[in-house]
Amino acid sequence: MQNNRRIVRLTQDYVLRPFDCGNADLNDFLQNDAKAYAAHLLAVTYILEDETELLAFFSVSNDRISINESDKATWRKIKQEFPHSKHRSDYPAVKIGRLGVNLAHQNEHLGRLIINFVKDTFVTNNRTGCAFITVDALKDAIPFYQKNGFKLLKPSDPDNLGKETVPMYYDLTQLL
Ligand SMILES: CC(C)(COP(=O)(O)OP(=O)(O)OC[C@H]1O[C@@H](n2cnc3c(N)ncnc32)[C@H](O)[C@@H]1OP(=O)(O)O)[C@@H](O)C(=O)NCCC(=O)NCCS
């Protein structure tokens, strides 16, 4: 990683530096909640940093995608990735619960770097089965996730327009 950038796991003794990604809820989660989530095994947060700055953060937790959260056409496509004997009504996933890039460093492809890190980690270095990445994407971030290969779980849902976040998924099996 360039410029001595590194991704480290947030521990209880990690000293958080100031951070602003432009979203108050995400900023607040990082500064005030992320360590408690880790302490209760609810989510693990990772920090992208260099010597001087906290560049970005993201948190992940176990998840699943299920037929109930999808529409029929999308679920048919999802199932097609698996042999018939492995057709199920849900599949294991990892959820990107939070993701924020420092305002001063947005559009430098740090978000993409993080998504690629998650993709790589959960395909090559994961200790449990995990076939998908999920995210409840904030409206403004949908194009970012689409550029990173994510799809809407319910593309035809008229409710998508009125919701604050929209469920999206990435199929890790395409990387095999
Ligand atoms: C959304 C966010 C994580 C993207 O991170 P980033 O490092 O700025 O994005 P990247 O530079 O990796 O962008 C990758 C691609 O997505 C595009 N992109 C990024 N954000 C976009 C947006 N809001 N709308 C349209 N395209 C976007 C970039 O132009 C780039 O396209 P390219 O490959 O053609 O150059 C970041 O802007 C952010 O932290 N936003 C505030 C918090 C937020 O919305 N988090 C998401 C929570 S679900």
PDBQT file of the ligand as one rigid body, heavy atoms in Angstrom, charges set to zero:
ROOT
HETATM    1  C1  LIG A 201     -19.037   6.856  -0.681  1.00  0.00    +0.000 C 
HETATM    2  C2  LIG A 201     -17.539   6.900  -0.318  1.00  0.00    +0.000 C 
HETATM    3  C3  LIG A 201     -17.240   5.783   0.685  1.00  0.00    +0.000 C 
HETATM    4  C4  LIG A 201     -16.735   6.667  -1.601  1.00  0.00    +0.000 C 
HETATM    5  O1  LIG A 201     -15.351   6.616  -1.277  1.00  0.00    +0.000 OA
HETATM    6  P1  LIG A 201     -14.271   7.343  -2.228  1.00  0.00    +0.000 P 
HETATM    7  O2  LIG A 201     -12.934   6.919  -1.762  1.00  0.00    +0.000 OA
HETATM    8  O3  LIG A 201     -14.565   8.797  -2.285  1.00  0.00    +0.000 OA
HETATM    9  O4  LIG A 201     -14.630   6.690  -3.641  1.00  0.00    +0.000 OA
HETATM   10  P2  LIG A 201     -13.599   6.181  -4.762  1.00  0.00    +0.000 P 
HETATM   11  O5  LIG A 201     -12.623   7.283  -5.037  1.00  0.00    +0.000 OA
HETATM   12  O6  LIG A 201     -13.032   4.857  -4.375  1.00  0.00    +0.000 OA
HETATM   13  O7  LIG A 201     -14.612   6.020  -5.990  1.00  0.00    +0.000 OA
HETATM   14  C5  LIG A 201     -14.648   4.860  -6.799  1.00  0.00    +0.000 C 
HETATM   15  C6  LIG A 201     -15.502   5.192  -8.004  1.00  0.00    +0.000 C 
HETATM   16  O8  LIG A 201     -16.836   5.523  -7.555  1.00  0.00    +0.000 OA
HETATM   17  C7  LIG A 201     -17.191   6.842  -7.982  1.00  0.00    +0.000 C 
HETATM   18  N1  LIG A 201     -17.943   7.497  -6.911  1.00  0.00    +0.000 N 
HETATM   19  C8  LIG A 201     -17.577   7.631  -5.615  1.00  0.00    +0.000 A 
HETATM   20  N2  LIG A 201     -18.546   8.261  -4.930  1.00  0.00    +0.000 NA
HETATM   21  C9  LIG A 201     -19.519   8.537  -5.828  1.00  0.00    +0.000 A 
HETATM   22  C10 LIG A 201     -20.792   9.164  -5.728  1.00  0.00    +0.000 A 
HETATM   23  N3  LIG A 201     -21.251   9.646  -4.569  1.00  0.00    +0.000 N 
HETATM   24  N4  LIG A 201     -21.542   9.270  -6.864  1.00  0.00    +0.000 NA
HETATM   25  C11 LIG A 201     -21.096   8.785  -8.049  1.00  0.00    +0.000 A 
HETATM   26  N5  LIG A 201     -19.900   8.149  -8.193  1.00  0.00    +0.000 NA
HETATM   27  C12 LIG A 201     -19.141   8.038  -7.097  1.00  0.00    +0.000 A 
HETATM   28  C13 LIG A 201     -15.867   7.548  -8.218  1.00  0.00    +0.000 C 
HETATM   29  O9  LIG A 201     -16.014   8.599  -9.149  1.00  0.00    +0.000 OA
HETATM   30  C14 LIG A 201     -15.003   6.423  -8.762  1.00  0.00    +0.000 C 
HETATM   31  O10 LIG A 201     -15.300   6.220 -10.135  1.00  0.00    +0.000 OA
HETATM   32  P3  LIG A 201     -14.131   5.881 -11.211  1.00  0.00    +0.000 P 
HETATM   33  O11 LIG A 201     -13.696   4.486 -10.883  1.00  0.00    +0.000 OA
HETATM   34  O12 LIG A 201     -14.829   5.982 -12.530  1.00  0.00    +0.000 OA
HETATM   35  O13 LIG A 201     -13.045   6.881 -10.997  1.00  0.00    +0.000 OA
HETATM   36  C15 LIG A 201     -17.133   8.285   0.258  1.00  0.00    +0.000 C 
HETATM   37  O14 LIG A 201     -17.481   9.297  -0.661  1.00  0.00    +0.000 OA
HETATM   38  C16 LIG A 201     -17.763   8.612   1.614  1.00  0.00    +0.000 C 
HETATM   39  O15 LIG A 201     -17.195   8.283   2.653  1.00  0.00    +0.000 OA
HETATM   40  N6  LIG A 201     -18.953   9.276   1.587  1.00  0.00    +0.000 N 
HETATM   41  C17 LIG A 201     -19.632   9.708   2.815  1.00  0.00    +0.000 C 
HETATM   42  C18 LIG A 201     -20.143   8.533   3.624  1.00  0.00    +0.000 C 
HETATM   43  C19 LIG A 201     -20.899   7.502   2.806  1.00  0.00    +0.000 C 
HETATM   44  O16 LIG A 201     -21.763   7.813   1.994  1.00  0.00    +0.000 OA
HETATM   45  N7  LIG A 201     -20.565   6.221   3.057  1.00  0.00    +0.000 N 
HETATM   46  C20 LIG A 201     -21.230   5.097   2.430  1.00  0.00    +0.000 C 
HETATM   47  C21 LIG A 201     -22.142   4.508   3.447  1.00  0.00    +0.000 C 
HETATM   48  S1  LIG A 201     -23.209   3.288   2.741  1.00  0.00    +0.000 SA
ENDROOT
TORSDOF 0
